């Protein structure tokens, strides 16, 4: 089972906040990561846990200027990736047979489009 923990910490110097996401590879090893929140709830499995966590945090009222950090569970002292929640929430990863992975604009799944 993949576990992603989102922790929130704020400093007195900043009102934007900082979130830490710790990830572990899923047991099925298909490049997907389950996201478990500190309150015990989980988000759907994702191939882009940092981007998915940013979208969740933004929808949950996080400041778009807050920073989210991704750390691997086995190396909690090392930040693997980070960025501002508002910017990350707008991104997705696309890959095809002619080019490697690249950032693109995120579009909600068809069932979520209004």
C-alpha positions as CSV (number, residue, x, y, z in Angstrom):
1,X,0.0,0.0,0.0
2,X,1.3,3.4,-0.9
3,X,1.0,6.1,1.8
4,X,1.3,9.8,1.3
5,X,1.0,11.9,4.4
6,X,0.2,15.6,4.2
7,X,1.4,17.6,7.2
8,X,0.8,21.3,7.6
9,X,3.1,23.6,9.4
10,X,3.1,27.4,9.6
11,X,5.7,29.8,10.8
12,X,5.1,33.1,12.5
13,X,7.0,34.8,9.7
14,X,4.6,33.6,7.0
15,X,0.9,33.3,6.8
16,X,1.0,31.2,3.6
17,X,1.9,27.9,5.3
18,X,4.0,24.9,4.2
19,X,2.8,21.4,3.6
20,X,4.9,18.2,3.5
21,X,3.9,15.2,1.4
22,X,5.7,11.9,2.1
23,X,5.3,9.2,-0.6
24,X,5.9,5.5,-0.9
25,X,5.6,3.4,-4.0
26,X,2.4,1.3,-4.2
27,X,2.6,-2.4,-3.7
28,X,1.3,-3.0,-7.2
29,X,4.4,-1.1,-8.5
30,X,2.5,0.5,-11.4
31,X,3.8,4.0,-10.6
32,X,0.7,5.0,-8.6
33,X,0.6,6.5,-5.2
34,X,-2.2,6.5,-2.7
35,X,-2.5,9.7,-0.7
36,X,-3.4,9.3,3.0
37,X,-4.2,12.4,5.0
38,X,-3.3,12.9,8.7
39,X,-7.0,12.5,9.6
40,X,-7.0,9.0,8.2
41,X,-8.8,9.8,5.0
42,X,-7.3,9.0,1.6
43,X,-7.4,10.4,-1.9
44,X,-7.6,8.3,-5.0
45,X,-4.4,6.7,-6.2
46,X,-2.4,9.0,-8.5
47,X,0.6,8.8,-10.8
48,X,1.3,12.5,-9.9
49,X,0.9,12.6,-6.1
50,X,2.5,16.1,-5.7
51,X,0.2,17.6,-8.3
52,X,-2.9,15.7,-6.9
53,X,-2.1,16.8,-3.4
54,X,-1.8,20.4,-4.5
55,X,-5.2,20.2,-6.2
56,X,-6.7,18.7,-3.1
57,X,-5.1,21.3,-0.8
58,X,-6.3,24.1,-3.0
59,X,-9.8,22.8,-3.0
60,X,-9.6,22.4,0.8
61,X,-8.9,26.2,1.2
62,X,-5.1,26.2,1.3
63,X,-3.4,29.5,0.3
64,X,-2.3,29.2,-3.4
65,X,1.0,30.8,-2.4
66,X,1.7,28.1,0.2
67,X,4.5,25.7,-0.6
68,X,4.0,21.9,-0.7
69,X,7.1,19.7,-0.4
70,X,7.3,16.0,-1.5
71,X,9.6,13.7,0.4
72,X,10.1,10.0,0.0
73,X,9.2,8.1,3.2
74,X,12.5,6.3,3.2
75,X,14.4,9.7,3.0
76,X,12.3,12.1,5.1
77,X,15.1,14.6,5.4
78,X,15.4,15.1,1.6
79,X,13.0,17.2,-0.4
80,X,12.4,15.5,-3.7
81,X,10.2,18.2,-5.3
82,X,8.4,21.3,-4.2
83,X,6.4,24.2,-5.4
84,X,3.6,26.7,-4.8
85,X,0.2,25.0,-4.4
86,X,-1.5,27.3,-6.9
87,X,1.0,26.7,-9.6
88,X,1.2,22.9,-9.1
89,X,-2.6,22.5,-9.1
90,X,-2.7,23.8,-12.7
91,X,-0.3,21.2,-14.0
92,X,-0.4,17.6,-15.2
93,X,2.1,15.3,-16.8
94,X,1.7,14.0,-20.3
95,X,3.8,11.4,-22.1
96,X,3.4,9.7,-25.5
97,X,5.5,7.5,-27.7
98,X,7.3,10.3,-29.4
99,X,8.3,12.4,-26.4
100,X,9.1,11.8,-22.8
101,X,7.2,13.1,-19.8
102,X,6.4,16.8,-19.9
103,X,4.3,19.3,-17.9
104,X,1.0,20.4,-19.5
105,X,-2.1,22.2,-18.4
106,X,-4.3,20.1,-16.1
107,X,-7.8,19.3,-17.2
108,X,-10.4,17.7,-14.9
109,X,-11.7,14.3,-15.9
110,X,-14.7,14.4,-18.3
111,X,-17.1,13.4,-15.6
112,X,-16.0,16.4,-13.5
113,X,-16.3,19.0,-16.3
114,X,-19.2,21.3,-16.0
